[in-house]
Amino acid sequence: MVVTMMLLSKYVFFLQLACFFLVGQGQDLQQQFLSPHNDARAQVSVAALVWDDTVAAYAQDYANQRTEDCAMQHSGGQYGENLFEETGEADPVGGAVMAWVNEKQYYDYSSNSCAEGQVCGHYTQVVWRRSSVRALYSSGVERFQESRVRSSSM
């Protein structure tokens, strides 16, 4: 699956949040979501991400399918996904992004690999060079789901 994701030309990111959190947030929440990504990307000289409403609509459609069972289940669609469960943090958006960015410590740029026994794939997706858009969706589930498609080179 990782190889398949690496061959795709786009990189899209979705974050699944509880509906109550999204109500009334709009662009503020989008910025709250994009800012920590773009901060991490700036640290490695990668272009900033932008919001994409079309991708958000796609993500929302899938999120709506998960409202009944709250399953942290991969969509099986054109986007790969990484899962993150929210643990009641005051800033669940920032908390999720920080958890992914904190994986940087395990990533070796020279070998494009992760330290043995560690996870760093979320981090690489946050800073993937050919990433261009992000979207946010809600399913009424208090969990996060990151979905993305990425290209073959950072």
N, C-alpha and C positions, 0 to 999 in steps of 0.2 A: 504494500500500500504506500509506503514512503517513497519508493521508486516511482510509482505512478504519479504521486503528488509532485515530485520533483520535475517531472516531464511536462507538466502543464504550464501554460504561459501566464496565467493570472494568479494572483494571491488575494484571497478575500477573507475577511475576518468577521465573524459574527460573535456576538456575546448574548447569551440567553439570560434574561433577568426576570425577576418576579414582576408581574404587571403593576403592582402597587408602587414599585420603585420608579417606573417609567412615566406614570401619569403626571402630566404637567412639566416634564423635564425637557422634552424637545431638543433644541439645538444645544442647550446647556449640557445635557447628558452626552450628546454626540461629542462635544468638545472635551468633556470629562473623560471620555473614552479614548479619543484620538491623542490628546496631549501627552499622556505617559508613553504611548507608543512612539510618538514623534520625538520625545525626549531621548528615549533609548536609541532610536534610529540616528539621531543627530550625533550621539556619542561615537558612532561607527561610520559617520559621514555617508549616511544613506538618505535619500530623498524622503520628505515628509509624505504622510498618507493623506488622502482626502476621503470625504464621505461619499457614498454612492446610494441614492435612493432606490434604484432599480435592484441592486443587490440586497438592500434591506427588505424590499418586498419579497424577494425570493426566500430570504431567511425567515421572514414572518410566516410565510406559507408553511414552511417546515415546522416552525415553532408551534403553530396552531395544531399540528398533528400530535404534538407531545402533551397537550394540555390535559388529556384524559389520564394518561399513565405516568406523567412526570419522568419518563425513562430517560436516562443519560445514554441515549442510543444514537449511533452514527446514522446519518440519513441515507447512506448508500448512494447518494447522488454524485454530482460532478465535483463536489468539494470535499476535501478531507477534513476531519475534525479532531480536535483535542478537547478533552472534557475537564472541567474544573467545578468542584462543588463549593458553593458559597457557605461560609461558616458563621454568618451573623455579624460580619464586620460592619463598622460604621460607614465605610466607603467600599462597598462590594466591587464596584467597577475598578477603582484604583487598586484594591487588594488583589483582584484577579490578575491585573496587568503586572503588578509588582511581583507576584508569585512567579509569573512566566519570565520576567526580566531577571529575577534573582538566579535563574538557571545559568546565567552567563558565566558564573564562576566555574562551571563544569565544562564549558565549551572551549575547544582548542581550535582557533582560527587556522593555524598552520596546517593541521591535518583534517580540518572540517569534520571533526568528530567530538563525541562526548566522552568524558572520563568514564572508565569502566564502572558499571553499577549505578551510574547517575542518569538523570533525565535532563536534557537540554533542548529537546525538539521544540518546545513552546517558545523558548527564547529565539531560536533561529528563525522561527516564523514571524516573530515580532519585528526582527531586523532584516528580513529577507530583502535583498537588493531590488528585485523586480516587483516587489509589492507596490500596489498603487492605490487600492481602495479598502475601506473598512465599512462595515455595516453593523447595526445593532438590532436585535429583535427580542421580543418578549413572548413567552409562552405561558406565563402565570406560574412558573415553576421556580422555586428558590434555588436554582442551580445555574451555573454558567456553562455554556458550551461555545467553544471556539471552533470555527470552521474556516478553512482556508484552502486555497489552491496555490501552489507556488511553482516557480520556474526552476530550472536546473542549476542555476548559479546564484550565489550570493553576490 
